[in-house]
Amino acid sequence: MATRTLPDRKSSAGAPSARLTPEQLVAAYRNMLLSRRLDDKEVQLKGQNKIFFQISGAGHEAVLTAAGMIFKPAYDWFYTYYRDRALCLSLGVTPAEMLYEAVGAAIDPASGGRQMPSHWGHKAYNIVSASSPTGTQFLQGVGSAEATLRAKLLNITEGFEQDEVVFISTGEGQTSEGEFWESLNTASNLKLPAVYLVEDNGYAISVPVEVNTTGGSISKLVRSFPNLFVEEVDGCDLLASYDALDRAVDFARQRKGPALVHARVIRPYSHSLSDDEKLYRPPAEREADAARDPVTQFPKWLVSEGHATEDEIKAIQKEVDSAVLAATDDALAQPQPGADTVYFGVYSPDVDPTSEQFDTEDDPQFSGEPTTMVDLLNACMKDEMRRDEKILVFGQDVADVSREEYLGKVKGKGGVFKVTWGLQKEFGGARVYNSPLAEANIVGRAIGLAIRGFKPVVEVQFFDYIWTAYMQLRDELATMRWRSNNNFSAPVVVRTTYGGYIRGAIYHSQTGATLFTHCPGLRVVCPATALDANGLLRTAIRCDDPVIFLEHKHLYRQIYNKSAYPGANFMIPFGKARVVREGTDVTLVTYGATVQRALAAANAVAENGISVEVIDLRTLSPWDRDAVFDSVKKNSRVIVAYEDSLSWGFGAEIAAAIADECFAWLDAPVKRIASSDTFVGYAPRLEDAILPQVDDFKRAYEEIMKF
């Protein structure tokens, strides 16, 4: 058989390469065997109740070892899935480190004992923290590859290599996810340096490939994507896999576009130890797989070709077994993380957006005439983009134009509500650009860009349509820092419009903030005035946590909440409420569009001798417990108001906290004002009956005073 060549990991594409020697072939076998033995050891440990989960990479070792010979650790970037043990070993992760994952050791470099084993991650080698949700890595990997494009366009070199590529792996089952197709669309459209490896072992748990994929071949389906290199290979053949991957990686390094290698592999073990493949796979099929097993077949080839002797193969097996035993002893002796570490990494340990560092509210530098929330949000983004060249703004319709030759010929779009108008004109299309109409695409790419050091400030056009991105928001963005034990973070700002009072009916009136405040790791912000919007957005951009920034459509251009421009360093810290109106009888706690209604009602009942203190929370996660509790202890009566449906809304959490902390000071039950437990109707009479109105507030103030 002809010898193959192995590119020098330190050389650029096209540079001289070293020969793939017999020694390297033998080393490849050692890596494959080590991967298998670690799988076997984990199976044994699981049976002994010394670890608590096991999922194997058996059968995938050849193509993954080949990948490890071609890709460059700490140079390229890696978005893996749970079968990729052999790749991670090739990149430098040690057997002991893998078993640290399995036992949940505090020193586990992937997650510090926070994730199940085989959720790979290693900062030293650019292996980005992997998670369990199926297919969420695709868009993040594409975002990471997009970072190389943006860096080149903006002449940013720090943290980037001239010809780096991004590795994205998957099983064939995951290619059924919509995000796979979204990612290919963007990668091909932008000609991004991403290399997909589809490890097709024929089964997604018990579902065979022909059920998951029409025609049974994902590589045949994707061949129509422009700029996409596609190749199919026997993933049990190390040399064929090496050649296929070498061509794919070279294509991406030359910036011709993305590549996809479809590798046919086997799965000699069940999906995981919670699965029994004998229930759905007949013996003949499993025996056919065994005949292709690279861990048993490759050493026979090495001997037959004269690259190794039988004694050398046995010596390798003995040495690998010793290494696995030593790693096992090491791992079992390691302590688990302490209970005092549970909150570490939920949010940034270094940048605290609730601190005085972010409080310049008392010293605004006003200039110009009072203007709207839209204008002051726009002004904040301009300030921040001038300050930081790594801020990127993208989403649907956010650019002035997509065809840049039209700049100067048309007024420009700049978002449905004009919040981003003029940003592209000033900062260019490399920093302000439109995305496909796909919310997961926006958020997933933003995570990948943030991992690489950019600061994405993205827009989801309407809160009502954010749900296709919820997997990326809840399972990926919110968890990235904590699940990686603070090794990776994605401080993305997600701006989105929400709320009713605009005759927007069911699908333009949603206000489900509680679905994000319930997610540890996310900051949730909800300004009620133009001034607050400006100061809070600046804090959101400068902080180091992911932020959901909720902008109420009804408040965008209200006259009553206008403000003059407060200056380029005006910030409001998170968790600092604003007392809109002082009062001595009743405390009203609210946020967003209900602030003005609460205030109008408070002014009206003042004529009847009822003094209401109105508090605008401004941020929902965190919320200002001290300000609320102090007011409740002073007034002894409290009402919590919110625009969302009454049941299971954000106000229930505040009411419960007040009951826990302030019960001794209460002279009346904690009351709530909210929308009806329905959807929002279009007809004005319906909307008025569903959403909280001024009369609802007046009636609540009067009723609570009867206690």
MINUPA-390398 format. One line per 5 residues: number of its first residue (from 1); their letters; for each residue y negated, x negated, z negated of C-alpha. Coordinates in steps of 0.25 Angstrom, whole numbers, always signed. Layout:
% residues N
NUM) a) Y:X:Z  ...
***
This chain:
% residues 707
1) matrt) +0:+0:+0  -14:-5:+3  -23:-10:-8  -35:-2:-11  -49:-7:-15
6) lpdrk) -56:-5:-28  -71:-4:-28  -78:-13:-38  -84:-4:-49  -97:-12:-49
11) ssaga) -99:-12:-34  -106:-2:-26  -100:+6:-15  -96:-3:-3  -96:-16:-11
16) psarl) -84:-25:-12  -72:-20:-19  -60:-27:-27  -46:-25:-22  -37:-15:-29
21) tpeql) -27:-25:-34  -13:-22:-40  -19:-25:-54  -29:-13:-51  -17:-4:-47
26) vaayr) -10:-8:-59  -22:-5:-68  -23:+9:-61  -9:+12:-65  -12:+8:-79
31) nmlls) -24:+17:-80  -15:+29:-74  -4:+26:-84  -14:+25:-96  -20:+38:-92
36) rrldd) -6:+45:-92  -2:+38:-105  -15:+43:-112  -12:+57:-107  +2:+56:-113
41) kevql) -3:+50:-126  -12:+62:-128  -1:+72:-125  +7:+65:-136  -5:+65:-146
46) kgqnk) -7:+80:-143  +7:+83:-146  +5:+76:-159  -8:+84:-162  -16:+71:-162
51) iffqi) -25:+76:-151  -28:+90:-147  -29:+91:-132  -24:+84:-120  -26:+85:-105
56) sgagh) -20:+75:-96  -24:+67:-84  -10:+64:-79  -8:+64:-65  -22:+61:-62
61) eavlt) -21:+46:-65  -21:+40:-51  -33:+46:-45  -41:+44:-58  -37:+30:-59
66) aagmi) -42:+28:-45  -55:+34:-48  -57:+25:-60  -55:+13:-51  -66:+18:-42
71) fkpay) -76:+24:-50  -85:+16:-59  -86:+18:-74  -100:+18:-80  -105:+18:-66
76) dwfyt) -100:+31:-60  -100:+44:-68  -88:+52:-71  -86:+67:-73  -71:+69:-77
81) yyrdr) -61:+79:-80  -50:+79:-90  -39:+73:-81  -47:+60:-79  -41:+51:-90
86) alcls) -37:+40:-80  -51:+39:-74  -57:+38:-87  -47:+27:-91  -51:+19:-78
91) lgvtp) -66:+21:-81  -64:+14:-95  -61:+25:-105  -50:+19:-114  -37:+25:-119
96) aemly) -42:+25:-133  -55:+33:-129  -46:+43:-122  -38:+45:-134  -51:+46:-143
101) eavga) -54:+58:-135  -40:+64:-137  -41:+62:-152  -55:+67:-153  -60:+53:-159
106) aidpa) -74:+51:-163  -75:+39:-154  -70:+46:-141  -80:+42:-131  -79:+55:-123
111) sggrq) -83:+65:-133  -82:+59:-147  -70:+69:-150  -78:+81:-145  -70:+84:-133
116) mpshw) -55:+85:-129  -48:+73:-123  -49:+70:-108  -64:+75:-108  -68:+62:-103
121) ghkay) -81:+55:-106  -86:+41:-108  -101:+37:-107  -98:+23:-105  -91:+26:-91
126) nivsa) -100:+38:-87  -88:+47:-89  -96:+60:-93  -91:+69:-104  -81:+79:-98
131) ssptg) -79:+93:-103  -68:+104:-102  -75:+114:-93  -69:+114:-79  -77:+108:-68
136) tqflq) -90:+106:-76  -90:+91:-72  -93:+94:-57  -107:+97:-58  -110:+87:-69
141) gvgsa) -104:+76:-61  -112:+80:-49  -125:+80:-57  -121:+66:-62  -120:+62:-47
146) eatlr) -133:+69:-44  -139:+60:-54  -137:+48:-45  -144:+55:-34  -156:+59:-42
151) aklln) -157:+45:-48  -157:+39:-34  -167:+49:-29  -176:+46:-41  -174:+31:-41
156) itegf) -167:+31:-55  -157:+20:-57  -155:+19:-72  -141:+25:-75  -137:+26:-60
161) eqdev) -129:+17:-51  -131:+15:-36  -118:+21:-32  -112:+28:-44  -104:+41:-42
166) vfist) -99:+52:-51  -84:+55:-53  -81:+70:-55  -66:+74:-57  -59:+87:-58
171) gegqt) -46:+94:-57  -44:+103:-45  -45:+115:-54  -59:+112:-58  -63:+112:-43
176) segef) -62:+128:-44  -75:+128:-53  -88:+132:-46  -95:+119:-51  -85:+110:-43
181) wesln) -91:+117:-31  -105:+117:-36  -104:+102:-39  -98:+99:-25  -109:+106:-18
186) tasnl) -120:+98:-25  -113:+85:-24  -111:+87:-9  -125:+92:-7  -132:+81:-14
191) klpav) -121:+70:-10  -119:+66:-24  -110:+54:-28  -99:+62:-35  -84:+60:-33
196) ylved) -75:+72:-37  -61:+69:-40  -52:+81:-40  -39:+78:-47  -30:+89:-42
201) ngyai) -18:+90:-50  -15:+104:-44  -17:+112:-56  -29:+118:-65  -20:+120:-77
206) svpve) -10:+129:-71  -18:+134:-59  -13:+127:-46  -24:+121:-37  -21:+131:-26
211) vnttg) -26:+142:-35  -38:+134:-39  -42:+129:-26  -41:+137:-13  -32:+129:-3
216) gsisk) -28:+120:-15  -37:+108:-11  -51:+106:-17  -53:+94:-7  -51:+103:+5
221) lvrsf) -61:+114:+0  -72:+104:-3  -72:+96:+10  -84:+105:+16  -94:+99:+6
226) pnlfv) -104:+90:+13  -105:+76:+9  -92:+77:+1  -81:+67:+2  -67:+73:+0
231) eevdg) -54:+67:-1  -40:+71:-6  -30:+61:-12  -17:+60:-20  -23:+58:-34
236) cdlla) -9:+52:-38  -11:+40:-29  -20:+30:-35  -23:+22:-22  -25:+35:-14
241) sydal) -34:+40:-25  -42:+27:-26  -44:+27:-11  -49:+42:-11  -58:+40:-23
246) dravd) -64:+27:-17  -68:+34:-4  -74:+45:-12  -82:+36:-22  -87:+28:-11
251) farqr) -92:+40:-4  -100:+44:-16  -105:+30:-19  -111:+30:-5  -118:+43:-8
256) kgpal) -111:+50:+3  -109:+62:-6  -98:+67:-16  -83:+65:-15  -71:+73:-19
261) vharv) -57:+67:-21  -46:+77:-22  -35:+70:-29  -21:+77:-30  -15:+73:-43
266) irpys) -4:+78:-52  -4:+84:-66  +9:+80:-73  +5:+86:-86  +0:+100:-89
271) hslsd) -14:+103:-88  -16:+100:-103  -7:+100:-115  -11:+115:-117  -4:+118:-103
276) dekly) +10:+118:-99  +12:+115:-84  +26:+119:-84  +22:+133:-85  +16:+133:-71
281) rppae) +21:+121:-64  +36:+120:-59  +44:+107:-61  +44:+103:-47  +29:+103:-46
286) reada) +28:+94:-58  +38:+85:-53  +31:+83:-40  +18:+79:-48  +27:+69:-56
291) ardpv) +31:+62:-43  +16:+60:-40  +12:+55:-54  +3:+42:-52  +7:+37:-66
296) tqfpk) +22:+36:-62  +21:+33:-47  +9:+23:-47  +17:+12:-55  +29:+14:-46
301) wlvse) +19:+11:-34  +13:-1:-41  +27:-7:-43  +32:-4:-29  +19:-10:-23
306) ghate) +21:-23:-31  +8:-20:-39  +15:-20:-52  +29:-23:-58  +38:-13:-66
311) deika) +35:-22:-78  +20:-22:-76  +21:-6:-75  +28:-6:-88  +19:-15:-95
316) iqkev) +7:-6:-90  +14:+6:-96  +17:-2:-109  +2:-7:-110  -3:+7:-107
321) dsavl) +6:+14:-118  +1:+3:-128  -14:+6:-124  -12:+21:-126  -5:+19:-140
326) aatdd) -16:+10:-144  -27:+20:-139  -19:+31:-147  -19:+24:-160  -34:+21:-158
331) alaqp) -37:+35:-155  -29:+42:-166  -36:+33:-176  -50:+37:-172  -58:+47:-181
336) qpgad) -63:+60:-175  -78:+63:-175  -84:+68:-188  -88:+82:-191  -102:+77:-192
341) tvyfg) -103:+74:-177  -101:+88:-172  -116:+90:-169  -118:+76:-163  -122:+77:-148
346) vyspd) -124:+92:-148  -138:+88:-144  -144:+75:-142  -144:+66:-154  -156:+58:-149
351) vdpts) -166:+68:-144  -169:+80:-153  -178:+91:-146  -180:+98:-159  -188:+85:-165
356) eqfdt) -202:+82:-166  -201:+73:-154  -201:+86:-146  -212:+93:-153  -226:+91:-147
361) eddpq) -229:+106:-147  -241:+104:-157  -248:+95:-147  -249:+101:-134  -258:+95:-123
366) fsgep) -262:+108:-116  -269:+108:-103  -272:+118:-92  -271:+133:-92  -260:+141:-99
371) ttmvd) -248:+143:-89  -235:+149:-89  -221:+144:-94  -217:+142:-79  -228:+132:-78
376) llnac) -226:+125:-91  -211:+123:-88  -215:+117:-75  -225:+108:-81  -215:+103:-91
381) mkdem) -205:+99:-81  -216:+92:-73  -220:+84:-85  -205:+81:-89  -202:+77:-74
386) rrdek) -213:+67:-74  -209:+61:-87  -194:+60:-84  -189:+56:-70  -175:+61:-73
391) ilvfg) -178:+75:-75  -172:+84:-64  -175:+98:-61  -165:+106:-53  -159:+120:-52
396) qdvad) -160:+132:-42  -174:+133:-35  -181:+123:-45  -186:+114:-33  -198:+117:-25
401) vsree) -190:+116:-13  -176:+111:-10  -180:+106:+4  -190:+95:+0  -197:+95:+13
406) ylgkv) -203:+108:+10  -210:+102:-2  -225:+104:+0  -222:+115:+11  -219:+126:+1
411) kgkgg) -223:+130:-13  -209:+127:-18  -200:+135:-27  -199:+128:-40  -189:+137:-47
416) vfkvt) -188:+153:-47  -199:+153:-57  -207:+141:-53  -204:+133:-65  -200:+120:-57
421) wglqk) -210:+122:-46  -217:+109:-42  -207:+100:-49  -200:+96:-36  -213:+93:-29
426) efgga) -217:+84:-40  -204:+77:-43  -196:+78:-30  -183:+84:-26  -175:+73:-33
431) rvyns) -179:+79:-47  -181:+94:-44  -171:+101:-35  -163:+113:-32  -149:+115:-36
436) plaea) -139:+125:-30  -138:+139:-35  -128:+135:-46  -131:+134:-61  -119:+126:-65
441) nivgr) -123:+116:-54  -137:+115:-60  -132:+112:-74  -120:+104:-71  -128:+95:-62
446) aigla) -139:+94:-73  -128:+89:-83  -124:+78:-74  -138:+74:-71  -141:+73:-86
451) irgfk) -129:+65:-89  -135:+55:-79  -149:+54:-86  -157:+65:-78  -164:+76:-85
456) pvvev) -161:+89:-78  -170:+101:-80  -162:+111:-72  -165:+126:-70  -155:+137:-70
461) qffdy) -164:+148:-63  -159:+160:-71  -152:+160:-85  -144:+172:-79  -137:+162:-70
466) iwtay) -135:+151:-79  -121:+155:-82  -114:+147:-71  -120:+135:-78  -115:+139:-92
471) mqlrd) -103:+130:-91  -111:+118:-88  -122:+122:-99  -112:+125:-110  -100:+116:-108
476) elatm) -107:+104:-102  -122:+103:-104  -121:+108:-118  -109:+99:-122  -111:+86:-115
481) rwrsn) -118:+78:-126  -109:+84:-137  -96:+83:-130  -98:+68:-126  -102:+64:-140
486) nnfsa) -117:+62:-135  -112:+52:-124  -117:+62:-113  -129:+72:-112  -135:+81:-102
491) pvvvr) -149:+85:-107  -151:+95:-96  -162:+106:-97  -158:+119:-91  -170:+128:-88
496) ttygg) -167:+143:-85  -174:+156:-85  -170:+167:-93  -173:+181:-99  -178:+195:-95
501) yirga) -191:+203:-96  -192:+201:-81  -184:+212:-75  -173:+203:-71  -161:+211:-75
506) iyhsq) -147:+206:-79  -148:+193:-71  -162:+188:-74  -164:+191:-88  -153:+184:-96
511) tgatl) -156:+177:-109  -143:+172:-115  -149:+159:-122  -138:+161:-133  -128:+156:-123
516) fthcp) -135:+143:-123  -139:+142:-137  -125:+143:-141  -122:+130:-134  -123:+118:-143
521) glrvv) -130:+106:-135  -140:+115:-128  -154:+117:-131  -159:+131:-128  -174:+133:-126
526) cpata) -182:+146:-123  -197:+145:-123  -206:+157:-123  -219:+151:-119  -224:+142:-108
531) ldang) -228:+132:-119  -215:+132:-125  -208:+131:-112  -215:+118:-109  -213:+111:-122
536) llrta) -198:+115:-123  -195:+112:-109  -201:+98:-111  -192:+96:-124  -180:+101:-116
541) ircdd) -182:+91:-106  -184:+79:-115  -173:+83:-125  -159:+77:-123  -151:+90:-124
546) pvifl) -148:+100:-113  -158:+112:-114  -157:+126:-109  -171:+130:-107  -173:+145:-106
551) ehkhl) -186:+150:-98  -189:+165:-99  -193:+170:-85  -202:+181:-92  -210:+170:-99
556) yrqiy) -212:+161:-87  -226:+167:-83  -230:+175:-95  -245:+174:-98  -243:+175:-113
561) nksay) -234:+162:-114  -243:+153:-106  -248:+139:-110  -256:+128:-106  -248:+115:-102
566) pganf) -245:+108:-115  -244:+93:-110  -232:+84:-105  -227:+81:-119  -227:+95:-125
571) mipfg) -213:+98:-132  -208:+109:-141  -195:+104:-149  -183:+113:-148  -180:+121:-160
576) karvv) -195:+124:-164  -199:+139:-164  -213:+144:-162  -219:+154:-171  -226:+163:-161
581) regtd) -232:+172:-171  -232:+171:-186  -228:+183:-195  -224:+186:-209  -215:+198:-208
586) vtlvt) -205:+196:-197  -199:+184:-190  -196:+186:-175  -188:+175:-168  -187:+175:-153
591) ygatv) -188:+166:-141  -191:+168:-126  -197:+181:-120  -196:+189:-133  -206:+180:-140
596) qrala) -218:+187:-134  -212:+201:-136  -209:+197:-151  -224:+192:-152  -230:+205:-145
601) aanav) -222:+214:-155  -226:+205:-167  -240:+207:-163  -239:+222:-162  -232:+224:-175
606) aengi) -242:+216:-182  -251:+228:-181  -241:+235:-190  -241:+224:-200  -228:+217:-196
611) svevi) -230:+202:-195  -220:+195:-186  -217:+180:-184  -212:+177:-170  -204:+165:-168
616) dlrtl) -201:+159:-154  -189:+150:-155  -192:+143:-142  -178:+136:-142  -165:+142:-145
621) spwdr) -156:+130:-147  -161:+125:-156  -169:+136:-163  -179:+134:-174  -172:+139:-186
626) davfd) -182:+134:-196  -194:+142:-190  -185:+155:-189  -180:+153:-203  -194:+150:-209
631) svkkn) -199:+162:-203  -188:+171:-207  -189:+166:-221  -204:+169:-221  -203:+183:-215
636) srviv) -189:+188:-219  -187:+197:-207  -183:+191:-193  -180:+196:-179  -173:+188:-169
641) ayeds) -177:+192:-154  -171:+187:-141  -170:+192:-127  -155:+191:-126  -146:+202:-129
646) lswgf) -145:+206:-144  -131:+203:-147  -126:+188:-147  -140:+183:-144  -147:+171:-148
651) gaeia) -155:+179:-159  -141:+182:-166  -140:+167:-169  -154:+166:-175  -152:+179:-183
656) aaiad) -139:+173:-189  -146:+160:-192  -157:+168:-200  -147:+176:-207  -140:+163:-211
661) ecfaw) -152:+155:-215  -162:+166:-219  -155:+177:-225  -161:+176:-239  -175:+178:-233
666) ldapv) -172:+190:-224  -177:+204:-228  -171:+210:-215  -160:+208:-206  -162:+199:-194
671) krias) -165:+207:-182  -164:+204:-167  -171:+209:-155  -164:+206:-142  -160:+212:-129
676) sdtfv) -150:+223:-128  -135:+219:-126  -136:+222:-111  -141:+215:-99  -155:+216:-94
681) gyapr) -159:+227:-85  -168:+226:-73  -176:+239:-74  -188:+237:-83  -184:+248:-93
686) ledai) -170:+242:-94  -175:+228:-96  -186:+232:-107  -175:+240:-115  -165:+228:-114
691) lpqvd) -175:+216:-118  -183:+215:-131  -197:+221:-130  -209:+221:-138  -206:+234:-144
696) dfkra) -192:+229:-149  -199:+218:-156  -209:+228:-163  -198:+237:-167  -190:+226:-173
701) yeeim) -202:+220:-181  -204:+234:-187  -190:+237:-190  -187:+223:-197  -199:+226:-206
706) kf) -193:+238:-212  -183:+230:-220
***
